[in-house]
């Protein structure tokens, strides 16, 4: 059995021979010349090689909407079942940034550690060691952390060390998804698994979906990456709402608790304003497209699809090349069970903005659910590339 095959078996990753060779050269520089390099699973050297090919990376509050959804779900579950501890699984957890992000939001919201426990797993020994140490450089705060750095970290030289409050929520363990046994861990109310399946081939994606399904409670929620949602929906999962490509549940199970802001866009939050259900308010002055899109988002969040569509079309009448308006128009069409109209709007969106991540993901899911796996996979790959570029260029 060659080394590439052993690494694929150990990680599940669809590793190229070139990627393995680069990692081997790096390790051999440390080991010195003149050795027969053939590390076996279970040895420290093999673990070090795994760490090089995995290269886990994240940052504090990466994609804030994910953590807003997670917090809302936990709060809803606690309100429905008071006195019961909500169980969360974060896998892969990289260097701890994701589980700690949720832990800090829980602490700030007043949810105590005995009400919500987070189990965090990663295949990388080095990543788990970093997570347990809880020391982060400024690279871990590359986005808007909403004041979490100031509140929950202590400066120690060039590093920031997370304090005891968020640590109390999280238990870390080194493990591969395929080795996590639900008979040992039990099932979880909420599973956060992002940016993992995009590195798997089709067969491994199916296997991963089976594992996640076994770990997720029947009435639980899975928060996945947008680019991998189509693969999960092919293998036992369904969107948690009629237009939600982020929150997934098991197919055939009852709907998960409704999450606010289910329509996700790049628009800032807008305070709700009571309005008659059957009318779209138009200000006396000529409305700007952005104002109309904010109004459309409010209507969509409240389930008023006709009013949301009217606002989108009004915005497009003022500026026909507004990609965000086309995206929101596609969402309203999908919610109204008009998939062809949704596809038309989303294709128009990505024509105007080829890097519109949410539209690419929505098209991938729509096409793959329709049975056009090839076209859906193409949009999913484009979305994955956009996601990767965002992560590498954010400072």
C-alpha positions in Angstrom: 0.0 0.0 0.0 1.7 3.3 -1.1 1.9 6.4 1.0 -0.6 8.4 -1.0 -3.2 5.7 -0.5 -2.5 5.5 3.2 -2.9 9.3 3.6 -6.2 9.2 1.6 -7.5 6.4 3.8 -6.5 8.2 7.0 -7.9 11.6 6.1 -10.6 10.9 3.5 -9.2 13.7 1.4 -8.9 13.4 -2.4 -5.2 14.0 -2.3 -3.1 14.4 -5.4 0.2 12.6 -5.7 1.8 16.1 -6.1 0.4 17.3 -2.8 1.7 14.2 -1.0 5.1 14.5 -2.6 5.4 18.2 -1.4 4.5 17.1 2.1 7.0 14.3 2.0 9.8 16.6 0.8 9.0 19.0 3.7 9.1 16.2 6.3 12.3 14.7 4.8 14.1 18.0 5.2 13.5 17.7 9.0 14.3 14.0 9.1 17.6 14.3 7.2 19.0 12.6 4.1 19.7 8.9 3.7 16.6 7.5 5.2 13.9 5.2 3.8 10.9 7.4 4.4 7.8 5.3 4.7 5.9 6.3 7.9 3.1 4.0 9.0 -0.3 5.0 10.5 -0.3 5.4 14.2 3.3 6.8 14.3 4.3 10.4 15.2 5.8 10.9 11.8 2.7 9.8 10.0 0.7 12.2 12.1 3.1 15.0 11.2 2.6 14.2 7.5 -1.2 14.3 7.9 -0.9 17.8 9.5 1.0 19.0 6.4 -1.6 17.7 3.9 -4.6 18.8 5.9 -3.5 22.4 6.6 -6.6 23.4 8.6 -7.4 27.1 8.7 -10.1 29.3 10.0 -10.6 32.5 12.0 -12.7 33.9 14.7 -16.4 34.5 13.6 -15.7 33.3 10.1 -19.0 33.8 8.2 -21.0 35.4 11.1 -24.4 34.3 9.7 -23.4 30.7 10.5 -22.8 31.5 14.2 -25.9 33.7 14.4 -27.9 30.7 13.1 -26.2 28.4 15.6 -26.9 30.7 18.5 -30.6 31.1 17.5 -31.0 27.4 17.2 -29.5 26.8 20.7 -31.7 29.5 22.2 -34.8 28.0 20.6 -33.9 24.5 21.7 -33.4 25.7 25.3 -36.7 27.6 25.3 -38.5 24.6 24.0 -36.8 22.1 26.4 -35.7 24.0 29.5 -33.3 22.2 31.8 -31.9 20.1 28.9 -28.3 20.5 27.8 -28.0 21.2 24.1 -25.2 19.2 22.5 -23.1 20.7 19.6 -20.5 19.0 17.4 -17.9 21.1 15.6 -16.0 19.1 13.0 -13.6 19.9 11.6 -12.7 22.4 14.3 -9.3 23.5 12.8 -7.4 25.4 15.6 -10.5 25.9 17.7 -11.6 29.1 16.1 -15.1 27.8 15.2 -16.1 26.2 18.5 -14.7 29.1 20.4 -16.6 31.6 18.3 -19.9 29.9 19.2 -18.8 29.6 22.8 -18.1 33.3 23.0 -21.5 34.2 21.5 -23.2 31.8 24.0 -21.4 33.4 26.9 -22.3 36.9 25.7 -25.9 35.9 25.3 -26.0 34.5 28.9 -26.2 30.8 28.0 -24.2 29.0 30.7 -21.8 26.2 29.9 -23.9 23.6 31.6 -26.8 24.4 29.2 -24.7 23.9 26.0 -21.7 21.7 25.5 -19.5 21.7 22.3 -17.5 18.7 21.3 -14.8 19.7 18.8 -12.9 17.2 16.6 -10.2 17.6 14.0 -8.0 15.0 12.2 -4.9 17.2 12.7 -2.9 16.7 15.9 -1.3 20.1 15.5 -4.7 21.8 15.1 -6.0 20.2 18.3 -2.8 21.2 20.1 -3.3 24.9 19.0 -7.0 24.7 20.0 -6.1 23.5 23.5 -3.4 26.2 23.8 -5.9 28.8 22.7 -3.2 31.2 21.5 -3.9 33.1 18.3 -2.1 35.7 16.2 -3.7 38.6 14.5 -4.4 36.4 11.5 -7.2 34.8 13.5 -9.0 38.1 13.8 -9.0 39.0 10.1 -12.8 39.7 10.0 -15.2 41.6 12.1 -15.2 39.8 15.5 -17.9 42.0 17.0 -15.8 42.9 20.0 -15.1 39.3 21.0 -11.3 39.8 20.9 -11.5 42.6 23.4 -13.9 40.8 25.7 -12.6 37.3 25.7 -8.9 37.4 25.0 -5.8 38.6 26.9 -2.8 40.0 25.0 0.4 38.0 25.6 3.2 39.4 23.5 2.3 39.0 19.9 -0.4 36.5 20.7 -4.0 36.7 22.1 -4.9 34.0 24.6 -8.5 33.0 25.0 -9.8 33.2 28.6 -11.5 30.6 30.8 -15.1 31.5 30.0 -15.3 30.2 26.4 -13.0 27.3 27.2 -15.6 26.0 29.7 -18.0 25.2 26.8 -15.6 23.2 24.6 -14.0 19.7 24.8 -11.4 19.0 22.1 -10.3 15.6 20.7 -8.2 14.5 17.7 -10.3 12.3 15.4 -11.4 11.8 11.8 -15.0 12.2 11.0 -15.1 8.6 9.9 -13.8 7.4 13.3 -16.3 9.3 15.5 -18.6 6.6 16.8 -22.1 7.9 17.7 -22.5 4.9 20.1 -19.6 6.5 22.1 -20.4 10.2 21.7 -24.2 10.0 21.4 -26.0 12.2 18.9 -26.0 16.0 18.7 -28.7 18.6 18.5 -26.5 20.8 16.3 -23.6 19.8 14.0 -21.3 22.5 12.4 -19.4 20.9 9.6 -18.1 23.3 7.0 -15.4 23.2 4.3 -14.8 19.5 4.6 -16.8 17.7 1.9 -15.4 20.0 -0.8 -12.1 18.2 -0.5 -13.7 14.7 -0.9 -14.5 12.7 -4.0 -18.1 11.6 -4.7 -17.9 8.3 -2.9 -16.3 9.8 0.2 -18.9 12.6 0.2 -21.6 9.9 0.4 -19.7 8.2 3.2 -19.3 11.5 5.1 -23.0 12.3 4.8 -23.9 8.9 6.3 -21.5 9.6 9.2 -23.0 13.0 9.8 -26.5 11.6 9.6 -25.7 9.1 12.3 -24.2 11.8 14.6 -27.1 14.2 14.1 -30.3 13.8 16.2 -33.4 13.2 14.2 -34.7 16.7 15.0 -31.3 18.3 14.8 -29.7 20.8 12.5 -26.6 20.6 10.3 -24.8 23.8 9.4 -22.8 23.2 6.3 -20.8 25.2 3.8 -22.8 26.5 0.9 -20.6 24.8 -1.6 -21.0 21.4 0.0 -24.8 21.6 0.7 -25.6 20.0 -2.8 -23.6 16.9 -2.0 -25.3 16.6 1.4 -28.7 17.0 -0.2 -27.9 14.1 -2.5 -27.2 11.9 0.4 -29.9 12.1 3.0 -30.2 15.8 3.9 -32.7 18.5 2.9 -32.7 22.3 3.3 -33.9 23.4 6.7 -36.2 25.9 5.0 -37.6 26.4 1.4 -34.7 28.5 0.3 -32.0 27.8 2.9 -28.7 26.3 1.6 -26.9 26.7 4.9 -29.1 24.9 7.5 -29.9 21.3 6.7 -31.9 18.6 8.4 -32.4 14.9 7.7 -34.7 14.1 4.8 -38.1 13.1 5.9 -37.8 14.6 9.4 -39.8 17.4 10.9 -38.6 20.9 10.0 -36.0 22.4 12.3 -36.8 25.5 14.3 -37.3 28.5 12.0 -34.2 30.8 12.0 -34.4 34.5 11.6 -32.8 36.1 8.6 -33.2 33.0 6.5 -32.8 35.1 3.4 -29.1 35.9 3.6 -27.7 38.8 1.6 -24.9 41.3 1.8 -27.3 44.0 3.0 -26.9 45.3 6.5 -29.7 44.6 9.1 -32.7 46.9 8.8 -35.0 47.6 11.7 -38.5 46.1 11.2 -41.2 48.5 10.5 -44.9 47.4 10.9 -46.7 47.6 7.6 -50.0 46.3 6.3 -49.5 42.8 4.9 -50.9 43.5 1.4 -49.0 46.7 0.6 -45.5 47.8 -0.2 -44.7 51.1 1.3 -43.2 53.6 -1.1 -41.6 56.7 0.4 -42.5 60.1 -1.0 -39.1 60.6 -2.5 -37.9 58.4 -5.3 -36.6 55.2 -3.6 -33.0 54.1 -4.1 -32.4 50.5 -5.2 -30.6 49.7 -2.0 -33.7 50.9 0.0 -35.9 48.8 -2.1 -33.7 45.7 -1.5 -33.7 46.3 2.2 -37.5 46.4 2.0 -37.5 43.2 -0.1 -35.4 41.5 2.6 -37.8 42.5 5.3 -40.8 41.2 3.4 -39.0 38.0 2.6 -38.0 37.4 6.2 -41.6 37.8 7.2 -42.8 35.4 4.4 -44.5 38.1 2.3 -43.1 36.8 -1.0 -45.3 38.8 -3.4 -44.3 42.1 -1.7 -40.6 41.0 -1.7 -40.8 40.3 -5.4 -42.4 43.6 -6.1 -39.6 45.4 -4.3 -37.0 43.5 -6.3 -38.6 44.3 -9.6 -38.9 47.9 -8.6 -35.1 48.0 -7.8 -34.4 46.3 -11.2 -36.5 48.9 -13.0 -34.2 51.6 -11.5 -31.0 49.6 -12.1 -31.2 46.5 -14.3 -27.6 45.3 -13.7 -28.0 45.0 -9.9 -26.8 41.5 -9.2 -28.1 41.5 -5.6 -31.6 42.3 -6.8 -31.5 39.4 -9.2 -30.3 37.1 -6.4 -33.1 38.1 -4.0 -35.6 37.8 -6.9 -34.4 34.3 -7.4 -35.0 33.5 -3.7 -38.5 34.8 -3.8 -39.2 32.6 -6.9 -37.8 29.5 -5.2 -39.9 30.1 -2.1 -42.9 30.4 -4.3 -42.1 27.0 -5.9 -41.1 28.5 -9.3 -37.7 26.9 -9.8 -37.4 27.9 -13.5 -37.9 31.6 -12.6 -35.4 31.1 -9.7 -32.8 29.6 -12.1 -33.3 32.4 -14.6 -32.7 35.1 -11.9 -29.7 33.4 -10.4 -28.1 32.8 -13.8 -28.6 36.5 -14.4 -27.0 37.3 -11.1 -23.8 35.3 -11.8 -23.7 36.7 -15.3 -23.5 40.2 -13.7 -21.3 39.1 -10.8 -19.4 35.9 -11.6 -18.2 35.6 -8.0 -21.6 35.9 -6.3 -21.0 33.0 -3.8 -24.6 32.6 -2.6 -26.0 32.6 -6.2 -23.5 30.0 -7.3 -24.4 27.8 -4.3 -28.1 28.2 -4.9 -27.7 27.2 -8.6 -25.7 24.2 -7.6 -28.3 23.0 -5.2 -31.2 23.7 -7.6 -29.6 21.9 -10.5 -28.4 18.9 -8.6 -31.8 18.5 -6.9 -33.3 18.6 -10.4 -31.0 15.7 -11.5 -28.5 17.7 -13.5 -25.5 16.6 -11.5 -22.9 17.7 -14.0 -24.1 21.3 -14.2 -24.6 21.5 -10.5 -21.2 20.2 -9.8 -19.7 22.9 -12.1 -21.4 25.7 -10.1 -20.4 24.0 -6.8 -16.7 24.0 -8.0 -17.0 27.7 -8.9 -18.4 28.5 -5.5 -15.6 26.5 -3.8 -13.0 28.5 -5.7 -14.7 31.8 -4.7 -14.7 30.7 -1.1 -11.0 29.7 -1.2 -10.1 33.1 -2.7 -12.0 35.0 -0.1 -10.1 33.1 2.6 -6.7 33.7 1.1 -7.2 37.4 0.4 -8.9 38.5 3.6 -6.5 40.3 5.9 
